[in-house]
Amino acid sequence: MTILRAPCPVNSVLYNKTLCACAPGYLFNATTKSCTLFTVSSSEWVMNSGVDYSITFPETIFSFDQIKRFTQSQAVFLEATAIMVLSWLLFCVFVRLGKLGDGRTPWFKIRWWISRLDICFATGHWLPDQNVVMKRKTELGGAFSIASWILFIGLFTALLYQIIAKRSVEVHNVRATNAPDLVSFVNDFEFNITTISSMSCSQLRGLGTLVMGNPGFIDYRVASLSTFVNYSCLNTSRGPTVMLTCNNCPLTRDNVYISWQFIDNPNEPAAAVGFQFNLTASNHGYKRHLSLVSGTVQNRTNEVDGPATFRGLDTNILKFNLFPRIYHNLHDLKLIQPLFHEFLPGSFITDSSQLQASLQNSTNGFVNTTLWINFLSNYVVEIDNQNILGPVGFLADLGGLYCISIGMFFYLLVQCEYRIKGLRTEDQVLRNIRRRRKAQDRWEKLRKYVIYTWGSTSLQEEYFDSRNKSCCADTMGNPLRKHGSLRTRMQQEISLHTISFDKTDSSHDKMDPEQLGPAKHSSTPSSVRNATAQASIPQENSIPPAPPTPEDGNGSSVNVSDIQKNIQDLYEYNAMLRDKLDAAQSMIDALTAKSAPAASSGQT
């Protein structure tokens, strides 16, 4: 105990001419040798039930507290989901502004792959009435499909967080107690009451009596405190601390009172500015769970709300309630929960002159304290955990989230295609561009193969001739084959060189040999006979007329253009064939004219 003597520090009063004491509400600080105002913060109040309901994961694998620091509520997941959905839709709008071109631009490739992502609305696009439902993948459907899945995954994540954070609720059931229930509540208690002041344990008096029951009633009893609890006093930096310990303590009475007081000693006045308490309870056979309540109180009443110093005959009452609890979710753990009920201040002084007068008069030199323990034994609280979400409820929530995600964007898809007609056929536009590009790529591969195999000159000079001859051969013999092999076309080209121009009837082969006798014994030269045999052409100049020029069609597809090109090539080939036939006919006429005089001279 530090004795203050004159000269007095700031915020203090002088009494008995040489001694000093701090003003009402001020506490002497031995370190700074000054009087400081005593205040109580809300952080000094602590109450714990002794049972921790936090989620436990292996700390070496996953720390849930670190994630919970950033995800305090489902709003974080919902905001992240909304940002991702909007970002995806803005990206799709930005890509749609790019030009498609001939199908080789990056914009077309991105838009094509977005259309391939249409996995949710492929059969739900706009169709005219009475048309068969077909699977169509559009760019708008792909954008909305991915947006719906992003929304669904975000909502599903929020649902999982809710299940993990609040997978069960604590259910409290209150029921009336019987005597055997109360006897089974055997706990270990420890009460620590610190009188915040500059006093010491040498000023403690009157601790040793236990009062049970209500004074003036039939159940009123007085007993020695040492028969129930162990008590002691300890000097601390904040003042004397009274410690009460009860091991394996049964609670059979509803009200218990324990009182003590601090008195004036020479040069040690009895005065306090507040009280600090710490009450703990634990199961006697299971020390793991500890329920407690702790805090600090000072003079704050409706009448006086300013600094005050406790000193006088009236007692200061600290009232605590004890609740019996049974934790069925912890193997029927029986634990007493202490709760601070109220603080009833006794005699206190708020004026410096009154404190000075009281310090000089030892008749008021007391700080009386009473600990009132109220055991609420009429009812017992039974605690158990109940799951709020089962497998059926989880599936129902999951299905609801899926329906919301798909239904929202399906409605937007229907409205867009209904109001914007250009969106109804955008899949056909993309497919046509892609088909045209693939046809061009395949033709380019074939052209490179021909150049690599036969050289570029054969492609430039002989390609059209071979193509015309093949077209002619197909027209005269077999139908036109678009996808014929190269070997087949080469055979058709070779067969053109062996075409016979003999248009005589097949009945000539069946004529009597006697009718052919003069020709058989003719004296025609061998050269003339060989030339005549190689080109057995009839005497008539029957040359077929050139085919008419085909008319250009208005078709826009690739197949129609190929047909028109084949017809044009056939027309050019027929014109060339007509010229060759004219030359061959002239040569045959000349040979016939030369062979006739030679035959007549041979016969003579």
Disulfide bonds with the S-S distance in Angstrom:
Cys8-Cys20 1.71
Cys22-Cys35 2.08
Cys201-Cys233 2.06
Cys246-Cys249 2.37
